[in-house]
Amino acid sequence: MKKTLLASALALSSLAMPVMAADYVIDTKGAHASINFKVKHLGYSWLTGRFNTFSGEFNYDEKQPEASKISVNIDTTSVDSNHAERDKHLRDSDFLDVKKFSTATFNSTKVTDLGNGKLAITGILSLQGIEKEITIDAKKIGEGKDPWGGYRAGFAGTTSIQMKDFGYKMDFGQIDFDLHIEGIKK
Amino acid sequence: MVFDNETKFGTVSKVFHWLSAIVILGLFAVGFWMVDLNYYSEWYRTAPYWHKSIGILLLGFTLARLLWKFITPSPKTLTTHTKLTQLATKLGHLALYSILLVILISGYLISTADGRAIEVFTWFEVMSLGELIANQEDVAGSIHKYAAYSLMAIVLIHILAALKHHFIDKDDTLRRMIK
């Protein structure tokens, strides 16, 4: 009797707490997140820039990383390469065409656990209205309580796209992304 | 004859007018062409550099021109012109000057939106006033573009009007800016 009780209690508890996945909001308010990119300039050096405005959420559980999800919306008008004339050009129809496509999105479809906190996050990137599957090589940097009563988890990731895949009139080859996000548990 | 008199424009006014005409048409043509240049074109850097340098010089030239216009007497309106023609002429010239200033100032605001100065050839730099409004380069860029198209439309009317006075009305309107 005792044995069955214990067994059913165990079974119940495992049912009651299948996944303790938590929802996080990316801390763009405090700017503990950044979307950086770099493109080769003439093949001689890297030109770097970033998107200053974006928002997103993710869901993550250390014990079940493959159940994780992430979605991010990027305001393409916020592109910033530290040069007004170039940024104006990046926003026009040769590149981001922000009048037509003011938002880019990334929504994960599959997360593969590569061990050691490493994840391969596959998802759909929508840019200039073109949807393309990309994979972000991500790594968890850390998680835990913050000093102000909250709980945070942070990741870094890299991925790349080919400019020709997104219909850019000017093609400078590959764009590499350097991504950093910190989420605050909801 | 340096100054204008009651019936004719003087040398200074004529130089201001005709040099501005050539430079403005040139800047429009270069501007229209350079925005579609291929990145690997040899003009990709040179054309905007010249456009900006000459644009800043034209801004100074135009301010001097306006100063000249206000402190020296101008020829009287031809008496053969009707009241309506006189009013249209006034408004047309006002539009030409004000749209030109809008183009020159908005052009300056594009390139200086990030705090960078504009280098005028290798002679001197015009400092930036910083970012005065949000998305300054985009807002100023749109204004620069549409104001330039508007100016060209009014320039066309200006030219047609001058030719009309010369060939149809056979009055002195164009002649006194040439001779």
Interface residues (C-beta under 8 A of the other chain):
Chain A: T77 N82 H83 A84 E85 D87 K88 R91 M170 F172
Chain B: N38 Y39 P48 I110 S111 T112 A113 D114 R116 N135 Q136 E137 D138 G141
